[in-house]
Amino acid sequence: MSPEIFTFFEINAFVLLGSTITMAVFGFIYLRPHKAVFTLMLLVPAIAALAYTLMSLGVGFIQAGDGLVNTVRYADWIITTPIILFILSYVSIPDTKKSSKIFSYYWWLMS
């Protein structure tokens, strides 16, 4: 793979690590009643940061035919997609005002 791709992976890893730290600092201040769900929210960018770190080190690429398959990215999606779906189903409960606060905070940080 080209060096530009590995630089891209490194930049993404640092950005995701920074967003995880930012979410942790501000989230535990504002979202104390929902620590368990918020911890699951923190797992998503943390796992993605780990995946991009591994990809920047060249781990998880398998030769398939003429190209490379990135197995770390697929592992990241397999782990984080159910977490994201759980969080979306949790915040879709209409009778809790605080779950919508968690949802809006999460999307604000991700945008």
C-alpha positions, 0 to 999 in steps of 0.5 A: 500500500502507498504511504499516503494511505498509511498517513490517512490511517494515522490521522484518523486514529489520532482524530478518533482518539481525540474525540474519544477523550473529548466525549469521555471528559464532557460526557461523564460531566453532563450524562451521569445518570446514563453512565452505562449507555454512555460507556457503550457510546465511548466504545465506538470511537475507541474501537475505531481508533484502535482499528485505524492504529492497527491499519496504520501499522499494516496489520490485518491486510490479506492478499485476495486475488489482485488486491488487499482485503482489510480485515481490521475494518470488517472486525471494527464494523462487526463489533461497533454496528450492534453497539450503535444499533443498541444506542439508537434503540435506547434513545428512541424510547419516547418517554425519557427526556434524558435519552434524547439528550444523550442522542443529541450530544452523541451526534453533536460530537460526531459531526 
